[in-house]
Amino acid sequence: MKFEDTFFSFEEIYSIGIEKESGLHYLSIQVSNHMVDYEEYYKISENEYNLFHSNPAMSIDFAKQCKKRKKDALLIIKPGKFRGAAS
């Protein structure tokens, strides 16, 4: 998979973008476990992508819900045994 970020929020620490091979739109958050820092990618619709891209303030609540694991059904890659926590 080739994730390409098109927007990054330094304040809220998340990004939005497009997965180049499938065309899926995503919002990603940074997470860490005891071994590594990595990103979790959450599928968003094209409409959400366009809204979030044109008005980033609209994506903050979605990102916060992802960090609280309330959007896990939308994970593009399911986490492994040692799932990290959002910072």
C-alpha positions as CSV (number, residue, x, y, z in Angstrom):
1,M,0.0,0.0,0.0
2,K,1.2,3.5,-0.8
3,F,-0.3,6.1,1.5
4,E,0.2,9.7,0.3
5,D,-0.6,12.5,2.7
6,T,-2.2,15.6,1.3
7,F,-2.7,17.4,4.6
8,F,-1.1,17.3,8.0
9,S,-2.2,18.9,11.2
10,F,0.8,19.7,13.5
11,E,-1.6,20.8,16.3
12,E,-3.8,17.7,16.4
13,I,-1.2,15.3,14.9
14,Y,-3.2,13.6,12.2
15,S,-3.1,13.6,8.4
16,I,-5.5,13.0,5.5
17,G,-4.6,11.5,2.1
18,I,-5.2,9.0,-0.6
19,E,-3.9,5.4,-0.8
20,K,-2.5,5.4,-4.3
21,E,-3.0,1.7,-5.3
22,S,-6.7,1.5,-4.3
23,G,-7.8,5.1,-4.4
24,L,-9.1,4.9,-0.8
25,H,-9.3,8.1,1.2
26,Y,-8.0,8.1,4.7
27,L,-7.4,9.9,7.9
28,S,-4.3,8.7,9.8
29,I,-3.2,9.2,13.4
30,Q,0.2,8.6,15.0
31,V,0.5,5.8,17.6
32,S,3.3,4.3,19.6
33,N,3.9,1.0,21.4
34,H,7.0,-0.1,23.4
35,M,8.9,-1.0,20.2
36,V,7.9,1.5,17.4
37,D,6.0,4.6,16.4
38,Y,3.6,4.1,13.4
39,E,0.4,5.3,11.8
40,E,-3.1,3.9,11.9
41,Y,-5.1,4.6,8.8
42,Y,-8.9,5.0,8.9
43,K,-11.1,4.9,5.7
44,I,-13.1,8.0,5.0
45,S,-15.4,8.7,2.1
46,E,-14.5,11.0,-0.8
47,N,-17.0,13.5,0.5
48,E,-15.4,13.5,4.0
49,Y,-12.0,13.8,2.4
50,N,-13.0,16.8,0.4
51,L,-14.7,18.4,3.5
52,F,-11.7,17.7,5.7
53,H,-9.3,19.0,3.1
54,S,-11.2,22.2,2.5
55,N,-12.1,22.8,6.2
56,P,-9.6,21.0,8.4
57,A,-11.5,22.1,11.6
58,M,-14.2,19.7,10.5
59,S,-11.8,16.7,10.8
60,I,-10.7,17.3,14.4
61,D,-13.6,15.5,16.1
62,F,-13.1,12.5,13.7
63,A,-9.4,12.3,14.5
64,K,-10.1,12.5,18.3
65,Q,-12.6,9.6,17.9
66,C,-10.0,7.6,16.1
67,K,-7.5,8.3,18.9
68,K,-10.1,7.0,21.4
69,R,-10.5,3.8,19.2
70,K,-14.2,4.7,18.5
71,K,-13.7,4.3,14.7
72,D,-11.9,1.0,14.7
73,A,-14.4,-0.5,12.2
74,L,-12.9,1.9,9.6
75,L,-9.2,0.8,10.1
76,I,-7.7,0.0,6.7
77,I,-5.0,-2.2,8.3
78,K,-6.0,-4.1,11.4
79,P,-3.6,-3.7,14.3
80,G,-1.4,-6.5,15.6
81,K,-1.0,-7.9,19.0
82,F,1.0,-4.9,20.4
83,R,-1.3,-2.1,19.3
84,G,0.0,1.3,20.1
85,A,-1.7,4.2,21.8
86,A,-2.2,7.7,20.3
87,S,-0.2,10.5,21.7
